Amino acid sequence: MRKGKNIFASYYHYFGGNADVVDDPYQILGTEGLYVSDVSVLHRLTPGPSLSTIMQTGTRVADALVASLGNNVEKKILLVV
């Protein structure tokens, strides 16, 4: 594994570049309702296939987003894939 300026790299996956700008439910600090769910928010890459880790991260983000909406159905959701 190599360590760059603010990004780490395994042979196949870059990770960690945005780990310091998100809180526990992966919401970008200082924003309301803006979440990130990709490998860039992980502090370390887990051993094995990274897909399951990213799917779990996406599940946590989705749960946090639904919880933040509460009963307010007027909020708009923008999903960027």
C-alpha positions in Angstrom: 0.0 0.0 0.0 1.2 3.5 -0.8 0.5 6.7 1.1 0.1 9.8 -0.9 -0.5 13.4 0.2 -4.1 12.9 1.5 -5.0 9.7 -0.3 -4.1 6.1 0.2 -4.0 3.5 -2.5 -4.0 -0.2 -2.6 -3.2 -1.8 -6.0 -6.8 -1.4 -7.1 -8.7 1.1 -4.9 -8.1 4.6 -3.8 -9.5 5.4 -0.4 -9.3 7.9 2.4 -9.2 11.2 0.5 -12.4 12.5 2.0 -12.3 10.7 5.4 -11.6 13.9 7.3 -14.5 15.9 5.9 -17.4 13.6 6.9 -18.9 12.8 10.3 -20.1 9.3 11.5 -23.1 9.0 9.2 -21.0 10.2 6.3 -22.6 13.7 6.1 -20.2 16.3 4.9 -19.2 18.6 7.8 -20.9 22.0 7.7 -23.7 21.0 5.3 -27.2 19.9 5.8 -28.4 16.8 4.0 -25.2 16.2 1.8 -23.8 12.7 2.3 -21.0 10.8 0.6 -21.0 7.1 0.2 -17.9 5.8 -1.6 -14.5 4.4 -0.8 -13.0 7.9 -0.4 -14.7 8.3 3.1 -13.1 5.2 4.6 -10.1 5.7 7.0 -8.7 2.3 6.1 -9.5 -0.3 3.5 -10.8 -3.6 5.0 -9.2 -6.8 3.8 -11.1 -8.7 1.2 -13.4 -7.4 -1.5 -14.3 -3.7 -1.0 -17.7 -4.0 -2.6 -19.3 -5.3 0.6 -17.8 -2.5 2.6 -19.1 0.1 0.2 -22.5 -1.5 0.2 -22.6 -1.3 4.0 -21.5 2.4 3.8 -24.3 3.1 1.4 -26.8 1.4 3.8 -25.6 3.6 6.7 -25.9 6.7 4.5 -29.4 5.7 3.4 -30.5 5.1 7.0 -29.1 8.5 8.1 -30.8 10.2 5.2 -34.2 8.7 5.9 -33.8 9.6 9.6 -32.9 13.2 8.7 -36.1 13.5 6.6 -38.4 12.5 9.5 -41.9 13.5 8.6 -40.9 16.2 6.3 -41.9 14.9 2.8 -41.3 18.3 1.2 -37.5 17.9 1.2 -36.0 17.1 -2.1 -33.4 14.3 -2.5 -30.6 14.5 -5.0 -28.9 11.2 -5.7 -25.6 11.3 -7.6 -24.2 8.0 -8.7 
